Amino acid sequence: MQYDTQAQRQAWVDGLTQLREQGAISADDETVLIRHMDERLDAVQQELKALVPEYERRVESDGREAADAWLGAQAREMGEREGADARRMVDSLASVKDAAA
C-alpha cells in the first residue's frame, strides 16, 4: 500500500513537472500544488483512520448495511470538502489568475 501511494505521488509530481516544462504552470504553482497534495493526502489518511473505530462500532450495533451507508455518507462529505478546498487552491494559482485576466 505504501509503495502504491509513493508511486502515485511520483506520477503526480512527474505530471506537474511536465506542465511546468510546457509553460502551463509556473515553478511556484508547481511547488504549491505538490505541497497541497502532500498535506491533503496526509490529512485524508488520518481522517480515514479515525473513521475505522466508529465504523466497526456501527457494524456491531446497527449491522453492516447501515454502517456501510454511514461510511458512504462520510466519504461523500470528505470528497465534497476536499473538492471545494482543491478548487479554492487551484483558483489561487498565479497561472490560473493570469489565464482568467
C-alpha positions in Angstrom: 0.0 0.0 0.0 2.8 2.4 0.9 4.5 1.7 -2.4 1.3 2.4 -4.3 1.0 5.8 -2.5 4.6 6.6 -3.3 4.2 5.6 -6.9 1.0 7.7 -7.3 2.7 10.7 -5.7 5.7 10.4 -8.0 3.3 10.2 -11.0 1.6 13.3 -9.8 4.9 15.2 -9.4 6.1 14.0 -12.8 2.9 15.3 -14.4 3.3 18.7 -12.7 6.9 18.8 -13.9 5.7 18.2 -17.5 3.1 21.0 -17.1 5.8 23.4 -15.8 8.2 22.4 -18.6 5.4 23.1 -21.1 4.8 26.5 -19.6 1.3 25.6 -18.4 2.2 26.3 -14.7 4.9 28.3 -13.0 7.6 26.8 -10.7 5.8 28.5 -7.8 2.5 26.9 -8.8 4.2 23.5 -9.1 5.5 23.9 -5.5 2.1 25.0 -4.2 0.4 22.0 -5.9 2.9 19.5 -4.6 2.7 20.9 -1.0 -1.1 20.9 -1.2 -1.3 17.3 -2.4 1.1 16.1 0.3 -0.8 18.0 3.1 -4.2 16.7 1.8 -3.1 13.1 1.4 -1.8 13.1 5.0 -5.0 14.7 6.3 -7.2 12.3 4.4 -5.3 9.3 5.6 -5.6 10.5 9.2 -9.3 11.2 8.8 -9.9 7.7 7.3 -8.0 6.1 10.1 -10.2 7.9 12.6 -13.4 6.6 10.9 -12.4 2.9 11.5 -13.4 2.6 15.2 -16.8 4.3 14.6 -17.4 2.1 11.5 -16.7 -1.0 13.5 -18.9 0.1 16.3 -21.7 0.8 13.8 -21.3 -2.7 12.3 -21.7 -4.2 15.7 -24.6 -2.1 16.8 -26.5 -1.4 13.5 -25.3 -4.0 11.1 -23.0 -3.9 8.1 -25.6 -2.3 5.7 -26.3 0.6 8.0 -22.6 1.0 8.7 -21.8 1.0 5.0 -24.4 3.7 4.4 -22.9 5.8 7.2 -19.4 5.3 5.7 -20.7 6.2 2.3 -22.1 9.5 3.6 -18.8 10.2 5.4 -16.9 9.6 2.2 -19.2 11.9 0.2 -18.8 14.7 2.8 -15.0 14.2 2.7 -15.0 14.3 -1.1 -17.1 17.5 -1.2 -14.8 19.2 1.3 -11.7 18.1 -0.4 -13.1 19.1 -3.8 -14.0 22.6 -2.5 -10.6 23.0 -0.9 -8.9 22.0 -4.1 -10.9 24.4 -6.2 -10.0 27.3 -3.9 -6.3 26.3 -4.0 -6.3 26.0 -7.8 -8.2 29.3 -8.2 -5.4 30.9 -6.2 -2.6 29.8 -8.5 -0.8 32.5 -10.5 -1.2 30.5 -13.7 -5.0 30.3 -13.2 -5.3 34.0 -12.3 -3.2 35.0 -15.3 -5.3 32.9 -17.7 -8.5 34.5 -16.4 -7.2 38.0 -16.9 
